[in-house]
Amino acid sequence: MQAIGIDIGGTKIAGGVVTELGEIVAEKRIPTQAGDAEAIVDAVVDMISSLQAEHPDVVAAGVAAPGFIDAAQSTVYYTPNIAWRNEPLRARLAERLDLHITIDNDANAAGWAEFRFGAGRLASDMTMLTIGTGVGGAIVAQDRLLRGGFGTGGELGHMRIVPDGLLCGCGAHGCIEQYGSGRALLRMAGEVADRGGIGGPLADARAANGGALDGHIVSDLMMQGDPGAVSALRELGSWLGQACASLSAILDPQLFVFGGGVAQSGELLLEPVREAYLAHLPARGFHPEPEFVIAELVNDAGVVGAADLARVHVAGR
């Protein structure tokens, strides 16, 4: 039973036909016209139609979109970079497509893919944090994706960890997104560079790049073992570990999965996460310790997860 998965990203729309085993057997990618909501709807319709024509046995299509999606997997309440506000996206797509359609949050789709086919496939309870420009999240509890009563649960990036902390784009202060994201890492690396000492290579790299640091520069220095870049990553990992300790007290997952670009640093990230987690875990020594692992599916997770969620919806699970 094959299904189509569509992942609407900030720069590209990716689509694919996915088998029951999570294998992508056909795929397409086009640039996202982020400023034109109608063009995005047209592009999704065209992509699904094209994939369906090539694979007429598909049973459903799932669309993963950024932002808040309702519990019925039908309406986009809000998405930050596309002008969708209470957008009946499923109905708009369904009226133009002869196929069962579902809509879900992009982080939920990626997390579900990891749970079904990736790093979380042996667990029943998994929490995923996606560390990119911001921080996304997905929660699987007792083999089911936790969406909450209104469908907008799992927004882990907006869990507040610092009272009166840094202002977040959501309007609140102190969200983990301001301390555990790719943007936060660049800010921390800049602060290390400004202090001098071990920040010397970071400062030199910034000067050579016209006064700015970007993710490629910091990542390259981390992989080379540069003390300043590693120090910034350890600070970020410490904040994430504190957040995981709080999440453990509430959700008690068997494992935490880390995805996104920053997670490609692997053990350099996971080591300070584990240390901070243990330092802040309530009742340490009496609480079984979860695993901390890196996501396996990387760029395909959104497409695979969206397709599988659509298949699950059709099956009525």
QUIPEVEN-V16232 format. One record per residue. N is the residue number from 1. PHI is phi as a letter, one per 20 degrees, with the letter a starting at -180 (NA if undefined). OMEGA is omega in whole degrees, 0 to 359 (NA if undefined). D_LAST is the distance of its C-alpha to the last C-alpha in Angstrom with 2 decimals. Layout:
N;PHI;OMEGA;D_LAST / N;PHI;OMEGA;D_LAST
//
This chain:
1;NA;182;14.89 / 2;e;178;16.41 / 3;c;178;15.56 / 4;e;174;18.02 / 5;d;177;18.06 / 6;c;180;20.73 / 7;d;181;22.09 / 8;e;179;24.68 / 9;d;182;27.20 / 10;f;182;30.55 / 11;d;181;32.58 / 12;b;170;30.40 / 13;d;180;27.43 / 14;d;178;25.77 / 15;c;179;23.57 / 16;a;171;22.44 / 17;e;189;20.70 / 18;c;179;18.36 / 19;e;177;17.47 / 20;f;180;14.53 / 21;e;178;16.91 / 22;n;180;17.41 / 23;e;176;20.78 / 24;e;183;22.28 / 25;d;174;24.26 / 26;b;182;25.73 / 27;b;178;26.31 / 28;b;177;28.33 / 29;b;175;29.73 / 30;b;176;31.87 / 31;f;176;33.50 / 32;e;172;31.97 / 33;e;191;34.29 / 34;g;182;33.29 / 35;e;184;35.90 / 36;c;184;34.80 / 37;f;180;31.47 / 38;f;179;32.03 / 39;f;178;32.80 / 40;f;177;29.50 / 41;f;179;27.60 / 42;g;181;29.86 / 43;f;179;29.37 / 44;f;178;25.55 / 45;f;181;25.90 / 46;f;182;28.52 / 47;f;179;26.60 / 48;f;180;23.45 / 49;f;181;25.86 / 50;f;180;27.82 / 51;f;179;24.99 / 52;f;179;23.54 / 53;f;179;27.08 / 54;f;182;27.42 / 55;c;186;24.07 / 56;f;180;23.43 / 57;e;179;20.60 / 58;f;186;18.12 / 59;d;184;15.05 / 60;a;174;14.37 / 61;c;177;16.06 / 62;d;180;15.14 / 63;d;177;18.07 / 64;e;183;18.76 / 65;c;175;21.58 / 66;f;175;23.68 / 67;o;184;23.84 / 68;e;178;21.94 / 69;d;183;18.85 / 70;f;185;17.64 / 71;f;179;14.44 / 72;e;181;13.50 / 73;l;187;13.84 / 74;c;189;16.82 / 75;d;172;20.11 / 76;e;178;22.08 / 77;f;187;23.98 / 78;a;170;26.32 / 79;c;193;26.95 / 80;f;188;30.22 / 81;d;177;31.67 / 82;c;185;30.59 / 83;f;175;31.80 / 84;d;176;28.44 / 85;c;186;28.56 / 86;l;183;25.98 / 87;e;179;25.40 / 88;f;191;23.05 / 89;f;181;22.18 / 90;f;180;19.16 / 91;f;181;21.35 / 92;f;178;24.28 / 93;f;183;22.61 / 94;f;181;20.93 / 95;f;180;24.37 / 96;d;183;25.83 / 97;c;177;23.21 / 98;e;185;22.00 / 99;a;175;18.47 / 100;f;185;15.08 / 101;c;169;15.48 / 102;c;179;13.68 / 103;c;176;15.83 / 104;b;176;15.51 / 105;f;184;18.20 / 106;f;178;19.91 / 107;f;175;20.07 / 108;f;180;16.35 / 109;f;179;15.88 / 110;f;179;18.63 / 111;f;179;17.41 / 112;f;178;13.94 / 113;f;178;16.00 / 114;f;179;18.25 / 115;f;185;15.63 / 116;e;191;14.08 / 117;c;186;17.42 / 118;d;188;20.27 / 119;f;183;22.01 / 120;d;189;19.08 / 121;f;179;17.54 / 122;d;184;19.04 / 123;d;171;18.05 / 124;d;182;15.39 / 125;c;187;17.07 / 126;b;173;18.54 / 127;c;180;20.42 / 128;d;174;21.57 / 129;d;179;24.68 / 130;d;187;25.71 / 131;d;177;29.49 / 132;d;175;30.79 / 133;g;171;33.02 / 134;d;176;31.02 / 135;c;175;28.44 / 136;d;181;24.73 / 137;b;174;22.01 / 138;b;182;18.39 / 139;c;171;17.02 / 140;d;180;14.29 / 141;c;181;14.37 / 142;l;175;13.05 / 143;m;180;10.76 / 144;c;177;9.24 / 145;f;181;11.13 / 146;e;180;13.51 / 147;d;183;14.43 / 148;n;185;16.49 / 149;f;181;17.31 / 150;d;179;18.58 / 151;n;187;16.50 / 152;d;178;19.53 / 153;f;177;19.08 / 154;n;177;19.87 / 155;f;188;23.18 / 156;f;180;24.85 / 157;f;182;27.84 / 158;d;166;28.98 / 159;f;183;29.17 / 160;e;181;32.90 / 161;c;180;34.80 / 162;c;178;38.39 / 163;g;180;39.86 / 164;l;180;41.75 / 165;e;184;40.92 / 166;f;179;40.79 / 167;f;180;39.70 / 168;d;178;36.25 / 169;f;179;35.31 / 170;f;180;32.95 / 171;o;178;36.12 / 172;e;179;35.76 / 173;d;172;37.94 / 174;n;179;37.08 / 175;f;179;33.51 / 176;f;178;32.53 / 177;g;180;32.37 / 178;e;184;36.15 / 179;c;185;36.66 / 180;c;183;34.01 / 181;d;175;33.59 / 182;f;176;35.45 / 183;f;179;37.68 / 184;f;180;38.46 / 185;f;179;39.43 / 186;f;177;41.90 / 187;f;180;43.37 / 188;f;178;43.81 / 189;f;177;45.36 / 190;f;179;47.75 / 191;f;177;48.76 / 192;f;179;49.50 / 193;f;182;51.54 / 194;f;180;53.52 / 195;e;182;54.49 / 196;m;180;56.20 / 197;l;182;56.63 / 198;f;177;53.58 / 199;e;182;52.35 / 200;g;179;55.19 / 201;f;176;53.19 / 202;f;179;50.58 / 203;f;179;53.45 / 204;f;180;55.05 / 205;f;179;51.85 / 206;f;179;51.39 / 207;f;180;55.00 / 208;f;181;54.61 / 209;d;177;51.59 / 210;m;178;53.51 / 211;n;181;52.81 / 212;c;170;49.01 / 213;d;174;46.48 / 214;c;185;43.30 / 215;f;180;40.31 / 216;f;180;41.84 / 217;f;182;45.07 / 218;f;179;43.54 / 219;f;179;41.13 / 220;f;180;44.05 / 221;f;177;46.16 / 222;f;182;43.45 / 223;f;177;43.07 / 224;e;180;46.88 / 225;n;179;46.81 / 226;g;185;48.69 / 227;g;181;49.14 / 228;f;180;48.73 / 229;f;178;45.45 / 230;f;178;44.08 / 231;f;178;45.26 / 232;f;179;43.29 / 233;f;179;40.12 / 234;f;176;40.71 / 235;f;178;41.07 / 236;f;179;37.76 / 237;f;179;36.09 / 238;f;177;37.66 / 239;f;179;36.06 / 240;f;178;32.63 / 241;f;176;33.22 / 242;f;178;34.16 / 243;f;180;30.99 / 244;f;178;28.93 / 245;f;178;30.91 / 246;f;179;29.93 / 247;f;178;26.24 / 248;f;181;26.46 / 249;f;182;27.95 / 250;e;191;24.99 / 251;d;181;21.93 / 252;l;180;23.37 / 253;f;175;21.58 / 254;f;177;22.43 / 255;b;172;23.37 / 256;d;178;24.29 / 257;d;180;23.90 / 258;d;177;26.44 / 259;d;180;26.17 / 260;n;185;28.41 / 261;g;182;32.03 / 262;f;182;33.59 / 263;f;179;31.36 / 264;f;174;33.13 / 265;f;171;36.00 / 266;m;186;34.12 / 267;f;176;35.97 / 268;g;176;38.40 / 269;e;187;35.63 / 270;f;182;33.86 / 271;f;178;37.13 / 272;f;175;38.00 / 273;f;181;34.38 / 274;f;182;34.49 / 275;f;181;37.99 / 276;f;177;37.21 / 277;g;181;34.01 / 278;f;181;36.07 / 279;f;185;38.88 / 280;d;182;36.74 / 281;f;175;34.23 / 282;f;178;34.74 / 283;l;179;35.99 / 284;g;182;36.48 / 285;n;179;37.13 / 286;d;181;34.91 / 287;d;177;31.59 / 288;g;184;29.95 / 289;e;176;30.07 / 290;f;172;27.05 / 291;e;174;27.47 / 292;c;187;28.33 / 293;c;177;27.55 / 294;e;178;27.74 / 295;g;185;24.84 / 296;d;190;24.96 / 297;e;174;23.50 / 298;l;190;25.89 / 299;f;183;26.24 / 300;e;190;23.33 / 301;f;182;20.60 / 302;f;179;19.94 / 303;f;182;19.70 / 304;f;181;17.53 / 305;f;179;15.07 / 306;f;179;15.01 / 307;f;183;14.39 / 308;f;177;11.55 / 309;f;176;9.78 / 310;f;178;10.58 / 311;f;178;9.32 / 312;f;180;5.76 / 313;f;178;6.35 / 314;f;181;7.94 / 315;f;177;5.67 / 316;m;179;3.78 / 317;f;NA;0.00
//
